[in-house]
Amino acid sequence: MSDTSGPNLRANDPHSREPVHFDCRLYEGLSELTWWGSRIFTEPVRVRGSAVFNGDYYDVSYVIHGTMHMTCSRCLEDVCVPLEKSFSRIAMEADDSISPWGDTILLDDGNLDVAAMASADLLLEMEGVFLCREDCPGLCQVCGKHKDLSCGCDPNPPDPRFDALRKLLDENIDE
């Protein structure tokens, strides 16, 4: 395993077309990420990949493996979500004449910062909704209990904003 800073892509012959492989366990930087007040990563995430020099830039491909600890968006139960995402980026040496675009990573003296790259990619690719199961019924809108537990509440309670109108209608019916 390499350290979290990742490989130095210029450590090999700079004109070599041989891939530079990296295999890191990342926790620092990811441990502060939270979702609805809970830490997403409680153990290190594995990042495995390689970088191949293509004349002017490096093609960087990698896969992130780990487990995210999330909260179900419907019932608020804790959920462990397996993570396996593939990414592909372009890396170039930082230079005054180069302005970064899109998916380009600028190298710092040949060093590929795997932690920064993986953290940014994970945040950008995270889904907005996590469910404990696809058919999760969520919480009762009346009492707040999990809908799997029979609470006996009316699933379509009357809207209290219409109570005054309902009262007028009841009075007109009585007349």
C-alpha positions as CSV (number, residue, x, y, z in Angstrom):
1,M,0.0,0.0,0.0
2,S,1.2,3.5,-0.7
3,D,0.6,6.5,1.5
4,T,-2.5,8.6,1.1
5,S,-0.7,11.2,-1.0
6,G,-0.5,8.8,-3.9
7,P,2.2,8.1,-6.5
8,N,4.8,10.5,-8.0
9,L,4.0,10.1,-11.7
10,R,7.4,11.4,-12.6
11,A,9.3,8.8,-10.5
12,N,9.4,6.5,-13.5
13,D,10.9,7.4,-16.9
14,P,8.7,10.4,-18.0
15,H,8.5,9.0,-21.5
16,S,7.5,5.6,-20.4
17,R,4.1,4.3,-21.5
18,E,4.1,1.8,-18.6
19,P,1.2,2.4,-16.2
20,V,2.0,3.7,-12.7
21,H,-0.2,1.7,-10.3
22,F,-1.5,2.9,-6.9
23,D,-3.4,1.3,-4.1
24,C,-4.3,3.5,-1.1
25,R,-6.5,3.3,1.9
26,L,-7.9,6.7,2.6
27,Y,-9.6,7.9,5.7
28,E,-8.2,11.4,6.4
29,G,-10.3,14.0,4.6
30,L,-13.1,11.5,4.2
31,S,-13.7,11.1,7.9
32,E,-15.1,14.6,8.2
33,L,-17.8,14.1,5.5
34,T,-21.3,14.0,7.1
35,W,-24.8,13.3,5.8
36,W,-27.7,14.6,7.9
37,G,-25.3,15.0,10.9
38,S,-23.8,11.5,10.7
39,R,-20.3,10.6,9.5
40,I,-20.5,8.8,6.2
41,F,-17.2,6.9,6.4
42,T,-16.2,5.2,9.7
43,E,-13.5,3.1,8.2
44,P,-10.9,3.7,5.4
45,V,-11.9,3.6,1.8
46,R,-9.7,1.7,-0.7
47,V,-8.6,3.5,-3.9
48,R,-7.0,1.3,-6.6
49,G,-6.0,2.5,-10.0
50,S,-3.3,3.4,-12.5
51,A,-2.0,6.3,-14.5
52,V,-0.6,6.0,-18.0
53,F,1.4,8.8,-19.7
54,N,0.0,9.7,-23.2
55,G,2.5,12.2,-24.4
56,D,1.1,15.4,-22.9
57,Y,-1.0,14.1,-20.0
58,Y,-1.7,11.1,-17.9
59,D,-4.9,9.0,-18.2
60,V,-5.8,8.2,-14.6
61,S,-8.4,5.5,-14.0
62,Y,-9.3,4.2,-10.5
63,V,-12.0,2.5,-8.5
64,I,-13.1,3.4,-5.0
65,H,-14.3,0.6,-2.7
66,G,-15.8,1.0,0.8
67,T,-18.9,1.3,2.8
68,M,-21.0,4.4,3.4
69,H,-23.0,4.8,6.5
70,M,-26.1,6.7,5.6
71,T,-29.6,7.5,6.8
72,C,-32.6,6.2,5.0
73,S,-34.3,9.2,3.4
74,R,-37.8,7.8,4.1
75,C,-37.7,6.2,7.6
76,L,-34.5,7.7,9.0
77,E,-33.0,4.2,9.8
78,D,-29.2,3.7,9.5
79,V,-28.2,2.2,6.2
80,C,-24.8,0.6,5.2
81,V,-24.4,1.2,1.5
82,P,-21.6,-0.7,-0.4
83,L,-19.5,1.6,-2.5
84,E,-17.8,0.6,-5.7
85,K,-17.4,3.5,-8.2
86,S,-15.1,3.8,-11.2
87,F,-13.6,7.1,-12.3
88,S,-11.5,8.3,-15.1
89,R,-9.6,11.6,-15.1
90,I,-6.8,13.4,-17.0
91,A,-3.8,14.7,-15.0
92,M,-1.3,17.3,-16.2
93,E,1.7,19.0,-14.7
94,A,0.8,22.4,-13.2
95,D,2.1,25.2,-15.5
96,D,1.4,28.9,-15.8
97,S,0.4,28.4,-19.4
98,I,-2.2,25.6,-18.6
99,S,-5.6,26.4,-17.3
100,P,-7.5,23.5,-15.9
101,W,-10.7,22.4,-17.6
102,G,-13.4,19.9,-16.7
103,D,-12.0,16.7,-15.3
104,T,-8.3,17.8,-15.4
105,I,-6.2,17.3,-12.3
106,L,-3.1,19.5,-12.0
107,L,-0.1,17.6,-10.6
108,D,2.0,19.2,-7.9
109,D,5.6,18.4,-8.8
110,G,4.6,15.1,-10.4
111,N,2.6,14.0,-7.3
112,L,-1.0,12.8,-7.7
113,D,-3.0,13.7,-4.6
114,V,-5.3,10.6,-4.5
115,A,-7.1,11.8,-1.3
116,A,-8.2,15.1,-2.8
117,M,-9.1,13.5,-6.2
118,A,-11.2,10.7,-4.6
119,S,-12.9,13.0,-2.1
120,A,-14.0,15.4,-4.8
121,D,-15.2,12.7,-7.1
122,L,-17.1,11.0,-4.3
123,L,-18.9,14.2,-3.3
124,L,-19.8,15.0,-6.9
125,E,-21.1,11.4,-7.6
126,M,-23.1,10.9,-4.4
127,E,-26.8,10.2,-4.8
128,G,-29.2,12.5,-3.0
129,V,-31.5,9.8,-1.7
130,F,-30.5,6.6,0.2
131,L,-33.1,4.0,1.1
132,C,-32.9,1.1,3.5
133,R,-34.8,-0.9,0.9
134,E,-36.5,0.0,-2.3
135,D,-40.1,-0.4,-1.0
136,C,-39.5,1.4,2.3
137,P,-42.8,2.9,3.4
138,G,-41.3,5.7,5.4
139,L,-42.8,7.3,8.5
140,C,-46.4,8.0,9.3
141,Q,-47.2,11.6,8.6
142,V,-49.5,11.8,11.6
143,C,-47.7,10.1,14.5
144,G,-44.1,9.7,13.1
145,K,-43.9,6.0,13.7
146,H,-42.4,3.7,11.1
147,K,-45.2,2.7,8.7
148,D,-44.1,-1.0,9.0
149,L,-45.4,-0.8,12.5
150,S,-49.2,-0.6,12.4
151,C,-50.0,2.7,14.1
152,G,-53.7,2.8,13.2
153,C,-53.6,6.4,12.0
154,D,-55.8,7.6,9.1
155,P,-53.6,7.5,6.0
156,N,-55.5,10.6,4.7
157,P,-56.2,12.9,7.6
158,P,-58.3,16.0,6.9
159,D,-56.3,19.2,6.2
160,P,-56.7,21.4,9.4
161,R,-56.5,24.5,7.2
162,F,-60.0,23.7,6.0
163,D,-61.6,23.2,9.4
164,A,-63.4,26.6,9.3
165,L,-64.8,25.8,5.8
166,R,-65.8,22.3,7.0
167,K,-67.6,23.9,10.0
168,L,-69.6,26.3,7.7
169,L,-70.5,23.4,5.4
170,D,-71.7,21.3,8.4
171,E,-73.8,24.3,9.7
172,N,-75.4,24.6,6.2
173,I,-76.3,20.9,6.1
174,D,-78.0,21.1,9.5
175,E,-80.3,23.9,8.4
